[in-house]
Amino acid sequence: MAEAKVKAPRGTFDVLGEESSRRSALEARARSILEGAGYERIETPVFEATELFARGVGESTDIVRKEMFTLEDQAGRSLTLRPEGTAPVCRAYVEHGMHKRRQPVKLWYLSCFFRRERAQAGRYRQFWQVGAEAIGSEDPAVDAEAISLLATLLAELDVRDLRLRLSSLGSLASRREYRERLQAYLHANEASLSEDVRSRIELNPLRAFDSDHPGTQSVMRGAPLLREHLSQDDAEHFAHVCELLDVAGVAYELDPTLVRGLDYYTRTVFEFTSDALGAQSGVGGGGRYDGLVEQLGGPAAPGMGWAAGIERIMLAGDGLGAGRGGGAHAPKPLELFVALDGPREELRGAAFGLVGQARSAGLTAQLDLAGRSLKGQLGHADALGARFVAIVGDARTVLKDMQGGGQQELATNTVVHQVLRAHHAI
Ligand code: HAM
């Protein structure tokens, strides 16, 4: 009886074929843009102490309340598959004493993340983000540069129908004052609010702006706005960020109701959305998190960063097709295919050696791995688009030029030299 097939879990997917080369192209663009701007690649562990996210991302967020994959190790320590990258990067900044380096420390990543969400198009339980974090400076130029870099990346990948929404949440102090004012307003209008918003008035009143409940939305239209309660420092900081984005030619809409799903934000927040994506329209977003490093036990070090979803970029981006970035990253054409003409047991060693020599010389090379007949091997070489085929026989090797059509007999150990010569002549 045939066994039932084991399938990939809900909300996860395999990456292969064309999809895999589009991703490589995206990674190459991200690397070139971010490393060109002085960002250094960082990899952090796939799982972290649960406390990192509880403290960093915030107990009141959906992510911490219901979306984390949490497990316990043998010693009873609680571990969580990372749902996002900013808290881990800040943890690493503290753990490696990076505040002693020249500031800001600029780090980028392209990694997978895990959230126990209801899976749908553009929303997965394991997904990938490209992200950038600059820690150690509160200069508005850091904010504007980070936003411009993401704008450049998305533009180069031709992400369609893109909008950038921008706002400032103010510093922690001005936010605290505003929070109290907003809480008082929400309490005064409690009867019209959704159950969910009502239950979070104390923990996270700002999320009320994000609600799709009609009663809540109507209350929120009259709510006090944070923008009107920014301190002078915060307002000036935000004005500088806007000025610099203007200089960089990055178009944005000011949206005082912009709310992000993580608690660590202060001052600048932003989000890129694409109308081409439907319900899950967030392509990427981020902002400043001036208190996070300290909250994780580190020195006072302001931070700014963003992350963008790879799958959403791929859904909304036209710039990764075979002719564009994808072409730059398409596998190198096959330069040499080594075929055997005679008993495999006797010739395999010579063929294997020849492929090794060719690869050491920088050529792309393959050999028959399926015991095909000579005719079958030549057909396979043709299907792979091989430029040359070396047919290794008992006493001699024949080198066939699959494009030019000629062929010559050679000593096996001169084949690579001959292919390289022909290559340079092309
Ligand atoms: P986030 O907005 O939660 O921010 O996620 C950033 C992006 O990741 C989203 O805009 C979306 O494209 C993608 N994304 C999120 N969840 C999913 C999912 N379930 N399936 C597919 N894609 C998803 C952060 O994660 C912050 N760490 C960003 C940041 C960095 N802020 C400061 N520095």
Residues whose N, C-alpha, C, O or C-beta is under 5 A from the ligand:
A	BS01	HAM	E84 G85 T86 R115 E117 G122 R123 Y124 F127 Q129 A132 G282 V283 G284 G285 G286 G287 G305 W306 A307 A308 G309 R312
